[in-house]
Amino acid sequence: MPIPARRTTARMAALLAATLALGVATAPVPGAQAAVGTALAAPAPGSDDEGGTPTLRAQLEAASKGFLDAQAALDKSTRRQQELTSQLKVIEADLTVRSTKVGEMAGVAYRTGRLGPISALLGSGSPDSFLDRAAALDAVAAHEDRQLRDLMETRDQQTRARAALDKEVTEQRRQVAIMAKRKQQAERALLVASRSSSSGSSAGPTSTTSASAKPAPRNPDGSWPSESCSVNDPTTSGCITPRTLHALNQAKAAGFTRYVSCYRNGGSGEHPKGRACDFAAQKSGFGGVATGGDRTYGNNLAAYFVKNASRLGVLYVIWFKQIWLPSSGWKSYSGAGGDPSSDHTNHVHLSVY
C-alpha cells in the first residue's frame, strides 16, 4: 500500500532531526564555515575541551602574560641601554676635546703669565687702543668662561648617562628575574597537573617553512595593548579580538586554509574571550586522530605559530598532547579527557595575548 506523501515528508523530517541530534557530521562546503563548525563536532556551549582544568589554564595564561610583559619591558630597557651607550660615547669624545682645549688654555696662561686687565688697559697709547684692548679682554674672558662651562656641563652629562645606564642594567636584572619566576610558575602548574615529571621538555613539531607573519600592532613601548572581543569572527557568529583576527589572517596567508573555529560561547578557556582559535588538521574538520599528511599539516601550523610567536603575541600553542609556552618551549600537556579534541590530536589550539 503506497505511503501518503505527507506521511513520507513527516518521516524524513523526523529522521533529519534525529540525525542532527546525534551530531552526524557532514563535509564542509565553501562559504559556509561557521555553520559547518557546529556540525563538525564543535563543543556545545559551556563545555571545555581544551584539556587540563580551568585552574591550570588560568595559571598558564597568567604565567605567559607575565612573561611576555617582562620580556617587553626587558626589550625596552635593552634598547634604552643601547641608546645611552651611544650617547655616552659621544659625550666622552666631546669631553676629551673640551678637556684638551681647557688644558691648552691653562698651559698658555702658565707659560706667559696672565695679562691683568689693569696693566693691559694702562699700556694703551690712545683712547681707540684702550677700547680695542678692553673689547679683546672681554672676548678672551668670555671664551675661557664658555670653555670651562662646556667642560663642566659635559662632565655632568657623562655622570647622568652613566647613572641612567646603571638604572637600565638594574631594570634588566629585575625583568629577567620576573621571567624566570613566570617560567617556574608555568612549569610548576604543568607538573602538578600531570602528577609526574612527564611535563619536562619535549621535542615539539618542527617545520621547514620560512613564512614570517606581519607583526601585530604594539604600544609605543613595545608592550601588547589590551583588547576586547570587539570584531566579528569570520569563522562563527561570535566575536574575537583584533589580534586574534590578525593571527588568523596571517595563518591563512601562509597557506593554512583548512577549517577553523574561534569564538565559542561559554566555558573557561580563551574561546569565550575571543582570544583563541582551533585549527583543524583534517580538511573535513575536527575528526579523529590526525595521521599522515594531516598530522604534517598540524606540525607545520604549530611550528608556524611558534616561529612567529613574538610577531603575533602568542600566549600558548597546544598540539598533540603538548603545549608550547613562550617561557618554556614545548612541554607535555596532560590532564586531558582522552579524546582527540581534548588531547589536541585533531586540531591545533592557538591562544593570543
C-alpha positions, 0 to 999 in steps of 0.5 A: 500500500503506497505511503501518503506523501505527507506521511513520507515528508513527516518521516524524513523530517523526523529522521533529519532531526534525529540525525542532527541530534546525534551530531552526524557530521557532514563535509564542509562546503565553501562559504559556509564555515561557521555553520559547518563548525557546529556540525563538525563536532564543535563543543556545545556551549559551556563545555571545555575541551581544551584539556587540563582544568580551568585552574591550570589554564588560568595559571598558564595564561597568567604565567605567559602574560607575565612573561611576555610583559617582562620580556617587553619591558626587558626589550625596552630597557635593552634598547634604552641601554643601547641608546645611552651607550651611544650617547655616552660615547659621544659625550666622552669624545666631546669631553676629551676635546673640551678637556684638551682645549681647557688644558691648552688654555691653562698651559698658555696662561702658565707659560706667559703669565696672565695679562691683568686687565689693569696693566693691559688697559694702562699700556694703551697709547690712545683712547681707540687702543684702550677700547680695542684692548678692553673689547679683546679682554672681554672676548678672551674672558668670555671664551675661557668662561664658555670653555670651562662651562662646556667642560663642566656641563659635559662632565655632568652629562657623562655622570647622568648617562652613566647613572641612567645606564646603571638604572637600565642594567638594574631594570634588566636584572629585575625583568629577567628575574620576573621571567624566570619566576613566570617560567617556574610558575608555568612549569610548576602548574604543568607538573602538578597537573600531570602528577609526574615529571612527564611535563619536562621538555619535549621535542615539539613539531618542527617545520621547514617553512620560512613564512614570517607573519606581519607583526601585530600592532604594539604600544609605543613601548613595545608592550601588547595593548589590551583588547576586547572581543570587539570584531566579528569572527569570520569563522562563527557568529561570535566575536574575537579580538583584533589580534586574534583576527590578525593571527588568523589572517596571517595563518591563512596567508601562509597557506593554512586554509583548512577549517577553523573555529574561534569564538565559542560561547561559554566555558573557561578557556580563551574561546569565550574571550575571543582570544583563541582559535582551533585549527583543524588538521583534517580538511573535513574538520575536527575528526579523529586522530590526525595521521599522515599528511594531516598530522604534517599539516598540524606540525607545520601550523604549530611550528608556524605559530611558534616561529612567529610567536613574538610577531603575533603575541602568542600566549600558548600553542597546544598540539598533540598532547603538548603545549608550547609556552613562550617561557618554556618551549614545548612541554607535555600537556596532560590532564586531558579527557582522552579524546582527540579534541581534548588531547589536541590530536585533531586540531591545533589550539592557538591562544593570543595575548 
